[in-house]
Amino acid sequence: MLTGMSEPTESRQQRAARRAGEFPPAPEPLPLPVLDSHTHLDITVTEAGVPGVPAAEASVEAGGPDVDPVLALIDAAAVAGVDRLVQVGVDVPSSRWGAEAARRYPAVLAAVALHPNDAPRLADLDGALREIEALAGEERVRGIGETGLDFFRTGDEGRAAQEESFRAHIAIAKRYDKALIIHDRDAHAEVLRVLDSEGAPRTVVLHCFSGDEEFAVECVRRGYVLSFAGTVSFGSAGALRAAAKVTPLDQMLVETDAPYLTPMPYRGRPNASYLIPLTVRTLAETTGTDLDKLCAAISATGDRVFGPW
């Protein structure tokens, strides 16, 4: 069993309380397997538990030697047709945890990074970046992320550090030829500016793509991959669905960002990789693509972006 899951901070505990409730029922499995290109298994277990088991009972400390909540999440996903997961780090501890999870579980690969909202808060940003680079060379670490820019939660006073961290992650991704996984919130133009000025790595993934059709066209033109989360199913997400329509199938991925962004009709309840079929079916309907064809394309793109599992 994997150890070392970080305890939730007060703000994360508050977020967990807002998501209080049972996991949604399992959807109809997909006809062909796909991957979850962006999930947080550690946060899911800590804040939400696993389907059928509340967080307090699913934790490593409380679960006992015969309970492996991470494996339970992996197994639930596999039943739904989601056979591969990318565990994404947001700080040094979670990045270390993810690298260990990727070594332990064949279905899991890891991405490592400092979240853009954390970068301005670090007393030793350079030291933390060195820790991330030390992990970047591991064979089962296949992504550098989530990094990027977030102008929603970080004000003007923190943006210089955020951009410094973003540029450093771009350099790490290029040195190790790993996919760069970008968190972009209310910063579309600035994300493109930094990527253009630094020179983007060979593979760039826009995690939880949140732009409109115009921004999607710009990203597609640059060869970036757009990863769509459960938000594409929200009633208010017409602009996001328009973006999906102009995204080529070979530049499209799907993700949960679990335990967040649960797709409709279960918005607000805990998310996990087994719910990916809801998002895939929304994308198939939105783009007018045959479901089998879409699953095969997403799977092939995942293998191209992250390599073989």
C-alpha positions in Angstrom: 0.0 0.0 0.0 1.2 3.5 -0.8 2.0 5.7 2.1 2.7 9.4 2.5 -0.6 11.0 1.4 -0.6 14.6 2.6 -3.3 15.6 5.0 -5.8 18.1 3.6 -5.2 21.8 4.6 -8.1 23.7 6.1 -9.2 25.1 2.8 -9.1 21.6 1.2 -11.2 20.3 4.1 -13.7 23.0 3.4 -13.8 22.1 -0.3 -14.2 18.4 0.7 -17.2 19.4 2.8 -18.8 21.1 -0.1 -18.5 17.9 -2.1 -19.9 15.8 0.7 -22.0 13.0 -0.5 -21.7 9.6 -2.2 -19.9 9.0 -5.4 -22.3 8.8 -8.4 -23.4 5.4 -9.7 -21.2 3.8 -12.4 -22.1 4.8 -15.9 -22.4 2.4 -18.8 -18.8 1.2 -19.7 -17.2 2.5 -22.9 -17.0 0.2 -25.9 -13.2 0.7 -26.2 -10.7 1.6 -23.5 -9.5 5.2 -23.0 -7.3 6.9 -20.5 -7.9 9.5 -17.8 -5.2 12.0 -18.8 -5.3 14.0 -15.6 -6.4 12.8 -12.1 -5.4 13.3 -8.5 -5.7 9.9 -6.8 -4.1 11.1 -3.6 -6.5 14.0 -3.2 -9.5 11.9 -4.2 -8.7 9.3 -1.5 -8.0 12.0 1.2 -11.0 14.3 0.4 -13.7 11.9 -1.0 -12.7 8.3 -0.3 -13.5 5.7 -2.9 -16.9 4.6 -4.3 -18.7 2.8 -1.4 -16.1 3.9 1.2 -16.0 7.3 2.8 -12.8 9.3 3.0 -12.3 8.6 6.7 -12.4 4.8 6.1 -10.4 4.9 2.8 -7.4 6.7 4.2 -4.1 4.9 4.3 -3.9 5.3 8.1 -7.5 4.1 8.7 -7.8 1.6 6.0 -5.8 -1.2 7.5 -3.4 -3.5 5.8 -6.0 -5.2 3.5 -7.4 -2.0 2.1 -5.8 -0.2 -0.9 -7.9 2.7 -1.8 -5.7 3.6 -4.8 -6.2 0.2 -6.3 -9.9 0.4 -5.6 -10.1 3.6 -7.8 -8.0 2.0 -10.5 -10.2 -1.1 -10.5 -13.4 0.9 -10.7 -12.0 2.8 -13.6 -11.1 -0.3 -15.5 -14.6 -1.7 -15.1 -15.9 1.5 -16.9 -13.4 1.1 -19.7 -10.8 3.5 -18.4 -7.6 1.4 -18.3 -4.9 4.0 -17.9 -4.5 7.0 -15.6 -2.1 9.9 -15.4 -1.6 10.9 -11.7 -0.7 14.6 -11.6 1.4 16.4 -9.0 0.7 19.9 -7.6 3.6 20.3 -5.2 6.8 18.4 -4.2 5.1 15.9 -1.8 2.3 15.0 -4.3 4.8 14.8 -7.1 6.9 12.3 -5.1 3.7 10.4 -4.2 2.7 10.2 -7.9 6.2 9.0 -9.0 5.9 6.2 -6.4 2.4 5.3 -7.5 3.5 5.0 -11.1 6.3 2.6 -10.0 3.8 0.6 -8.0 0.7 0.4 -10.2 1.0 -0.6 -13.9 -2.1 1.4 -14.9 -0.6 4.6 -13.6 1.9 7.1 -15.1 2.9 10.3 -13.3 3.3 14.0 -14.0 5.3 16.2 -11.6 5.2 19.9 -11.0 4.4 22.9 -8.8 0.9 24.2 -9.2 0.9 27.8 -10.5 -1.0 29.0 -7.4 1.6 27.4 -5.1 4.6 28.9 -6.7 4.2 32.5 -5.3 3.8 31.0 -1.8 7.0 29.0 -1.7 9.9 30.4 0.4 12.4 28.5 -1.8 11.0 28.2 -5.3 14.4 27.3 -6.8 14.8 24.5 -4.3 11.3 23.1 -5.1 12.0 23.3 -8.8 15.2 21.3 -8.2 13.1 18.6 -6.5 10.7 18.5 -9.5 13.6 18.2 -11.9 15.1 15.3 -9.9 11.8 13.4 -10.4 11.4 14.4 -14.0 14.1 11.9 -15.1 12.2 8.9 -13.8 11.1 6.5 -16.6 7.4 6.4 -15.4 7.2 10.2 -15.0 5.9 11.2 -18.4 4.6 14.7 -17.9 5.7 18.0 -16.4 2.6 19.5 -14.9 0.4 20.9 -13.8 2.1 24.2 -14.4 1.1 27.4 -16.1 -0.7 30.6 -15.1 -3.8 31.2 -13.0 -5.0 34.8 -12.9 -8.2 33.8 -11.0 -6.7 32.8 -7.7 -3.3 34.6 -7.9 -3.3 38.4 -7.9 -0.8 40.8 -9.5 1.6 40.5 -6.6 2.2 36.8 -7.3 2.3 36.7 -11.0 6.0 37.2 -11.5 6.8 34.2 -9.4 4.1 32.2 -11.2 5.6 33.1 -14.6 9.1 32.3 -13.4 7.9 28.8 -12.3 6.1 28.3 -15.6 9.2 29.1 -17.6 11.3 26.8 -15.4 8.8 23.9 -16.0 8.9 24.5 -19.7 12.7 24.2 -19.6 12.5 20.9 -17.6 10.0 19.5 -20.1 12.3 20.3 -23.0 15.4 18.9 -21.3 13.7 15.6 -20.5 11.4 15.5 -23.6 8.3 15.1 -21.4 4.8 16.3 -22.1 4.1 19.8 -20.7 0.7 19.8 -18.9 -0.7 23.3 -18.5 -3.1 24.8 -16.0 -4.6 27.9 -17.6 -7.2 29.9 -15.8 -8.2 33.3 -17.0 -4.7 33.6 -18.7 -5.1 32.3 -22.2 -3.2 35.1 -24.0 -0.4 35.1 -21.4 0.0 31.3 -21.6 0.5 31.6 -25.3 2.9 34.5 -24.9 5.2 32.6 -22.5 5.1 29.4 -24.7 5.9 31.4 -27.8 8.7 33.3 -26.1 10.3 30.2 -24.5 9.7 27.8 -27.4 7.2 25.1 -26.5 8.3 21.5 -25.8 7.5 18.9 -28.5 4.2 18.0 -26.7 1.9 20.4 -24.9 -1.4 19.5 -23.2 -3.9 22.1 -22.2 -5.3 20.5 -19.1 -9.0 21.1 -18.4 -9.3 23.2 -21.5 -11.4 26.2 -20.7 -11.1 28.5 -23.7 -13.5 29.3 -26.5 -13.4 28.4 -30.2 -11.0 31.2 -31.1 -8.5 30.1 -28.4 -8.9 26.4 -29.4 -8.0 27.3 -33.0 -4.9 29.1 -31.8 -3.8 26.1 -29.7 -4.6 23.6 -32.4 -2.6 25.6 -34.9 0.4 25.4 -32.6 0.0 21.6 -32.4 -1.1 21.5 -28.8 -3.4 18.8 -27.4 -6.7 19.9 -25.7 -7.9 17.9 -22.8 -11.6 18.2 -22.0 -13.0 17.6 -18.5 -16.5 17.2 -17.1 -17.0 20.9 -17.5 -17.8 20.3 -21.2 -21.1 18.7 -20.0 -22.2 21.8 -18.0 -25.2 23.6 -19.3 -23.4 26.9 -19.3 -20.4 25.6 -21.3 -21.6 26.4 -24.8 -18.4 28.1 -25.7 -16.4 25.1 -24.5 -18.4 22.7 -26.6 -17.8 25.0 -29.6 -14.1 24.7 -28.9 -14.4 20.9 -28.9 -16.0 21.0 -32.3 -12.9 22.6 -33.9 -10.5 20.3 -32.1 -9.2 17.5 -34.3 -9.6 14.0 -32.9 -5.8 13.5 -32.9 -5.4 16.6 -30.7 -8.1 15.7 -28.1 -7.8 14.0 -24.7 -10.3 13.5 -21.9 -9.8 13.8 -18.1 -11.5 14.0 -14.8 -9.3 16.3 -12.7 -10.7 14.1 -9.9 -12.0 14.6 -7.4 -13.1 17.9 -9.0 -15.3 18.8 -12.0 -17.7 15.9 -11.9 -19.7 15.8 -15.2 -23.4 16.2 -15.4 -25.8 15.1 -14.1 -23.7 14.7 -11.0 -22.0 18.0 -10.7 -21.0 18.8 -7.1 -20.5 15.1 -6.1 -17.1 13.5 -5.9 -15.4 12.7 -9.2 -13.2 9.7 -10.1 -11.8 8.1 -13.2 -14.7 5.6 -13.6 -16.9 8.6 -14.6 -14.9 9.4 -17.7 -17.6 7.7 -19.9 -20.0 10.5 -19.2 -17.5 13.1 -20.6 -16.6 10.9 -23.6 -20.2 10.5 -24.5 -20.8 14.3 -24.2 -17.8 14.8 -26.6 -19.1 12.3 -29.0 -22.5 13.9 -29.1 -21.0 17.4 -29.3 -18.6 16.6 -32.2 -20.9 14.2 -34.0 -18.3 11.5 -33.8 -19.0 7.8 -33.5 -18.3 6.7 -30.0 -16.0 3.8 -31.0 -14.0 6.1 -33.3 -13.7 8.8 -30.6 -12.5 6.2 -28.0 -9.9 4.8 -30.4 -8.7 8.3 -31.2 -8.4 9.4 -27.5 -6.6 6.2 -26.7 -4.1 6.7 -29.6 -3.5 10.3 -28.6 -2.8 9.3 -25.0 -0.2 6.8 -26.1 1.4 9.3 -28.4 1.5 12.0 -25.7 2.6 9.8 -22.7 4.1 6.8 -24.3 3.4 3.2 -23.5 2.2 2.2 -20.1 
